[in-house]
Amino acid sequence: MNPFTEVNPHDPQLRAERKRAKQLCQQLNALPADQTKARKPIYQQLFGQVSSAYIEPNFFCDYGSNIFLGEKFYANHNCIILDCAEVRIGDRVMFGPSVQIYATTHPLDPLERATGKEFCAAVTIGDDCWIGGGAIILAGVTIGKGSVVGAGSVVTKDIPEGVVAVGNPCSVIRSTGNN
């Protein structure tokens, strides 16, 4: 089964949604560090679901409305989430600096790619995960509950729950010892 869906990024409604998200991200990133209460209304406008989160500046996303954040989510500086498809992040998840999630991709064929065609697939990160700084998570990936993804890893395939996974491409190296 192919998890990818084709989308037209030139659709006027999608363009308007991206513009809205960029404006909200600019507002969020412009807030002084001590304005923690001012972040919550922006989070609520931007994300599909959020209750208790803290995201360090700078944060960028495509739509925001496709991002669903669990309780006590934390993202360090320079997080990017390209949320053409749903991105579901569980409770008590921590992102190191410069974590990137790409729920979108493009055709490999250059002629097809030149048409502007885009594909997307959901990304899911389970509860209690820690994603190390500079990690990149690609479209269609699921990371199981309680897992750790090492800094600088490129996650191209699903990661089971309760493991430490590292590298490019990312692979499991051991259990977290909590399973």
C-alpha positions as CSV (number, residue, x, y, z in Angstrom):
1,M,0.0,0.0,0.0
2,N,1.4,3.4,-1.0
3,P,1.1,5.9,1.9
4,F,1.7,8.9,-0.4
5,T,-1.0,11.3,-1.6
6,E,-0.6,13.6,-4.5
7,V,-1.2,17.3,-3.8
8,N,-1.2,20.4,-6.0
9,P,0.9,23.1,-4.1
10,H,-0.3,25.7,-6.6
11,D,-4.0,25.3,-5.4
12,P,-5.2,28.8,-4.3
13,Q,-6.6,27.5,-1.0
14,L,-3.3,25.8,-0.2
15,R,-1.3,28.9,-1.0
16,A,-3.6,30.9,1.3
17,E,-3.1,28.4,4.1
18,R,0.6,28.5,3.7
19,K,0.6,32.3,3.8
20,R,-1.4,32.2,7.0
21,A,1.0,29.8,8.6
22,K,4.0,31.9,7.6
23,Q,2.4,35.0,9.1
24,L,1.7,33.1,12.4
25,C,5.2,31.7,12.5
26,Q,6.6,35.3,12.0
27,Q,4.5,36.5,15.0
28,L,5.7,33.6,17.1
29,N,9.3,34.0,16.2
30,A,9.2,37.8,16.9
31,L,8.0,37.4,20.5
32,P,10.5,38.3,23.2
33,A,11.8,35.3,25.2
34,D,9.9,36.3,28.4
35,Q,6.5,36.4,26.6
36,T,5.6,32.8,27.2
37,K,1.9,33.5,27.8
38,A,1.7,35.3,24.4
39,R,2.8,32.1,22.6
40,K,-0.3,30.1,23.6
41,P,-2.9,31.9,21.5
42,I,-0.6,31.8,18.4
43,Y,-0.1,28.0,19.0
44,Q,-3.8,27.6,19.1
45,Q,-4.3,29.5,15.9
46,L,-1.5,27.7,14.1
47,F,-1.7,24.1,15.1
48,G,-4.4,21.5,14.5
49,Q,-4.1,20.5,18.2
50,V,-2.0,21.8,21.1
51,S,-2.4,22.2,24.8
52,S,0.9,22.5,26.6
53,A,3.9,23.2,24.4
54,Y,6.9,25.3,24.2
55,I,8.7,26.0,21.0
56,E,11.9,28.0,20.9
57,P,12.4,30.5,18.0
58,N,12.8,30.1,15.1
59,F,10.0,27.8,14.1
60,F,8.7,27.3,10.6
61,C,6.0,25.1,9.1
62,D,3.9,25.0,5.9
63,Y,0.4,24.8,7.2
64,G,0.4,24.3,10.9
65,S,-3.2,23.0,10.8
66,N,-1.8,19.5,10.0
67,I,0.4,19.4,13.1
68,F,-1.1,17.7,16.2
69,L,1.0,18.1,19.4
70,G,0.6,16.1,22.5
71,E,1.0,17.3,26.1
72,K,4.3,18.9,27.2
73,F,5.8,19.1,23.7
74,Y,9.2,20.9,23.5
75,A,11.1,21.9,20.4
76,N,14.5,23.6,20.7
77,H,15.6,26.3,18.3
78,N,15.2,26.2,14.5
79,C,12.6,23.5,14.1
80,I,11.1,23.0,10.7
81,I,7.9,20.9,10.0
82,L,6.8,20.6,6.4
83,D,3.2,19.5,7.2
84,C,1.7,18.8,3.8
85,A,0.3,15.7,5.5
86,E,-0.6,15.2,9.1
87,V,2.3,15.3,11.6
88,R,1.2,13.7,14.9
89,I,3.6,14.1,17.9
90,G,2.8,12.4,21.2
91,D,3.0,13.4,24.8
92,R,6.2,14.5,26.4
93,V,8.2,14.6,23.2
94,M,11.4,16.6,23.0
95,F,13.1,17.9,19.9
96,G,16.8,19.0,19.9
97,P,17.8,22.1,17.9
98,S,17.3,22.1,14.1
99,V,15.0,19.0,14.0
100,Q,13.3,18.8,10.6
101,I,10.2,16.8,9.7
102,Y,9.4,16.5,6.0
103,A,5.9,15.1,5.4
104,T,6.3,16.0,1.7
105,T,8.4,14.8,-1.2
106,H,8.6,15.2,-5.0
107,P,8.8,12.9,-8.0
108,L,12.1,11.3,-8.8
109,D,11.5,11.7,-12.5
110,P,12.7,15.3,-13.6
111,L,9.9,15.7,-16.2
112,E,7.3,14.8,-13.6
113,R,8.9,17.0,-11.0
114,A,8.9,19.9,-13.4
115,T,5.1,19.8,-13.4
116,G,5.2,21.0,-9.8
117,K,3.7,17.7,-8.6
118,E,4.1,17.0,-4.9
119,F,3.4,14.0,-2.7
120,C,2.8,13.8,1.0
121,A,2.5,11.1,3.7
122,A,1.8,11.4,7.4
123,V,4.6,11.3,10.1
124,T,3.9,10.0,13.6
125,I,6.1,10.3,16.7
126,G,4.9,8.3,19.7
127,D,4.8,9.4,23.3
128,D,8.0,10.0,25.3
129,C,10.4,10.2,22.3
130,W,13.5,12.3,22.2
131,I,14.6,13.4,18.7
132,G,18.2,14.6,18.8
133,G,19.5,17.8,17.3
134,G,19.7,18.1,13.5
135,A,17.7,14.9,12.9
136,I,15.6,14.7,9.8
137,I,12.4,12.6,9.6
138,L,11.1,11.9,6.2
139,A,7.5,11.5,4.9
140,G,5.6,8.4,5.9
141,V,7.7,7.5,8.9
142,T,6.5,6.4,12.3
143,I,8.7,6.5,15.4
144,G,7.5,4.2,18.2
145,K,6.8,5.2,21.8
146,G,9.8,5.9,24.0
147,S,12.4,5.8,21.3
148,V,15.4,8.0,20.9
149,V,16.7,9.2,17.5
150,G,20.3,10.3,17.7
151,A,21.5,13.7,16.6
152,G,22.1,14.2,12.9
153,S,20.2,11.0,12.0
154,V,18.1,10.8,8.8
155,V,15.0,8.7,9.5
156,T,13.9,7.1,6.2
157,K,12.0,4.1,7.7
158,D,9.8,3.3,10.7
159,I,11.5,3.0,14.1
160,P,10.0,0.6,16.6
161,E,9.1,1.6,20.2
162,G,11.7,1.6,23.0
163,V,14.9,1.7,20.9
164,V,17.8,4.0,20.3
165,A,18.3,4.6,16.5
166,V,21.1,6.6,14.9
167,G,22.8,7.3,11.6
168,N,22.2,8.1,7.9
169,P,20.1,6.2,7.1
170,C,18.9,5.8,10.7
171,S,18.9,2.3,12.1
172,V,18.3,0.7,15.5
173,I,21.5,0.2,17.6
174,R,20.0,-1.0,20.9
175,S,17.0,-1.0,23.3
176,T,16.4,2.0,25.6
177,G,16.1,-0.6,28.4
178,N,12.6,0.3,29.2
179,N,10.7,-2.4,27.2
